[in-house]
């Protein structure tokens, strides 16, 4: 039932309007959101565009990204402004989320109607199993979404900073050859709890940075593509605090 409802544009638009209206004060008034790089997404095609981002909360960062996409549709540049864009939101986008998270509460199930692509974890943190990436059926789901829309994915599959990326993201890129836009977010884990629902610290500076499309060799090994992605979203070892190379870059 939920899967069918996700495909109905008016349902997605209603969810965008409701959830977006609730979160707007948290992004703009309670905290301060800074957006940069929207010039890189203004003229993108309406399909086969993959946004790869680091991940800090289950929902707040996704909702913020959807706000920005809607604002850009209404010709806003690097800002949200007055959210009249929620009256006719940009709904041609899906986001990848863990099935367990998307089924964890009534609020999560409601937000999944905004266009979630539900995927299963193929590893168990408690059992210390190897991170194997995405299940093949989940890869096909993401590829189908790319055929008709934009897709937001989080290569790390966790809100833990500097966690290793999942090879499945690189395999999707090799197969579908999308335009890949790296996104770097910051401040959300400080402002919100892990789910992104409750405040932890008000007055936090939130940021979303869209980088220019990546120049990807689609014939390169998946490991090389994944390494380039982790660099682009600033989650590779070279960006870890205390890394000498990072300190030299800052100087």
N, C-alpha and C positions, 0 to 999 in steps of 0.2 A: 504493500500500500504506500509506504513512505517513498519507495523508489519511483513509483508512478507519479506521486505528487511533486517530486523534485524536478520532473521534466516539464511541469506546467509553469510557464513564465509568470503568470499573474500570481501564483502561489509564492514563487521566489521573490517577486517584487514586494509582496505584502510583508514577508519575513524581513527583507532588507529594511523596509520602512519602519517596522516595529523595533527590531533589534538595533538598527542604526540610530533611531531617535533616542533610545535608552542609553546608548553608549556615547553619543556625541558629547554631552557635558563632561563625561569622564576623560575624553580625549582632548578637549579644547578648553574647558573652564577649570575643572578640578586639577588636571595636569596640562602641560603645554606641548602640543605635538608640532614638531618641525618636519616638513616634507621637502625633499630635494630630489632633483633628477627626473621630474615628470616629463621633461622634454623628450626623454627616451621612450615614453610609452604613448605619446599623443597620436602617432600615426601608424600604430601597429595594425596588422590585419586582425580580423575578428576570430581567427582560428589558428591552431598550431603555434601558440605562444606559451612557453613554459616559464613561470616565475619560480626561481629557486631562492629560498630564503633561510636564514637562521631562524630559530624558533625559541620563544621565551615564555609564552603561556599557551594554554590550550585554545583559547578563543579570542582574547583581546587583540592580539597582533593580527589575526586573520580579519577581524571586524574592521580594524583600522585600515588594512589594505583595501578592503571592499569600499570603505568610505572614500579613499583616494581615487579608486577607479571611477566611482560615480562622479566625483568632483571633476575629474579630468574630462569625462564625457560632456560636462557642462562648461568646458573651456576654462576651468580654473587651473592656475599654474602654481605648483608648490605650496598649496594651501587648501583648506577645506572651505573656509568662509561660512556664510549662512547655508544651512543644509537643505535648501529647497530642492537640491538634486535628489533627495530621497523620495520626492513625489513621482519621479520617473527614473528609477535607478538603473545602472548598468548591470544587467544580470547575466551577461554572456561569459560567465566565469565559474569555474569549479575549484574547490580546494580539497586537498588530500588530507584525510584524518583517520586515526586509528579507530577501528570498529568499536573496541571496548570503550573508548572515550566518548564516541558519538552516541552510545547507548547508555551512558552512565546516569543520566537524569532527564527529566522532562524538558529542561531548558536546552540540554545538548541535542535532544531529538528534534526540538523545534528549530534550532539553528542548522541542523543537518539539512533542513528543507531549503536552505539558501544555496544548495548546490554541492553538498559534500560528496566526495568519492571515498567510500568506506573501504579501508584496507585492513588486512589482518597482520599482526606481528608474526614474523617467522623466527622469533627468538624469545627466550624467556630469561629475563634478568636474574630471577631468583635461582635458576638452574645454571647460570653462568654459561649458557650456550653461545656458540659462535653467532655473530650477526651475519645472517645470510642474505639480507635484503628483502625485496618484495616477493610475494607469491606470484607465480606466473598468471593466475587469473586476475590478480589485482593489477598487474602490469597491463593486461588487456583492457581493463576498465579505464585506466588513465589514458591509454592510447585512444580509446573511443571518445573520451571527453575532449582530447586534443583535436580530434577530427572536426569538431564543431565550435570550439570555444577556447578561451584562455584557461590555464590550469595553474594553481599555486601549489607548490610542493615544498616539503621541508626535508632535504636529503638526510639529515641526521635522525629524523624520526623520533626525536626526544627534545625536551626543553633543557637538557643538560648542556651547558656551553662546552664547546670544543670536543664534543663526542664525535667519533668517526662517522663519516657519511656511509650511505647504503649504496651498494653497487647497482641496485635496481634502477635508480634514477639515471645513471649513465647508460644503462641498457635501453631505457625508454628513449633517451636522446639519440642514441645510435640508430634506433629503428625508425623513429618518426621524424628525425631531423628538424626539430622545431626551432623557432627563434627563442633563445634562452636569455632571460633578463635576470641578472643577479640582484638580490635585494638584501640590504643590511638593516636590521632593526635594533633599537637599543632603548633601554629604560623601562620596558614593559615588565620585566621580572622584578624591578624595584617598585613600580607603581601598583602592581596587581599581585594577587596570590597566584599559585601555579595554574589554576583553572582560568584565570583572567576574569573572574567575576567580582571578587571583593577587593577593596582598596587595601594596600599595605602602607603606602606612603603618598600623601597628596602633594601636589606642587612639583611633581617629577617632570623632568625634561624628557619627553619621548621623541624618538627620531625614526624616520623611514627614509632610506636612501636608495633610489633606483639607479643602477649603473647602466652603462650602454650595453647593447647586446653583445654577447660573447662571440668571439671568433673561434669556432669549434671545428676541428678536423673530425668529421663523423666517422672516418675510417680508423681513427686512433683507438688503441685499446681502452676498454671501459675504465680501467684503473687510472689512465692518464686523464680522461675526461672528468672523472670524479675528483681527482686531485686539483684540477683547474677550477672546478666548481667550488671546492672547499676554500681555495684561495680567494675566489671572487666574493664569497659571502663572509670572508674574514673569520673562518672557523678552523683553519689549518693550524698546525703547531707553530708556524712562524708568527701567528698573531696572538699566541698565548702570552699573558702578562709575565714579564720576567725573561722572555726569550731575547737573547742578545741581538738577533737580527731585527726584531721589532723595535728595540730601543734605538738601534742605529738608524732605522727608517724614520723614527720620530724626530731624531736630531737633524 
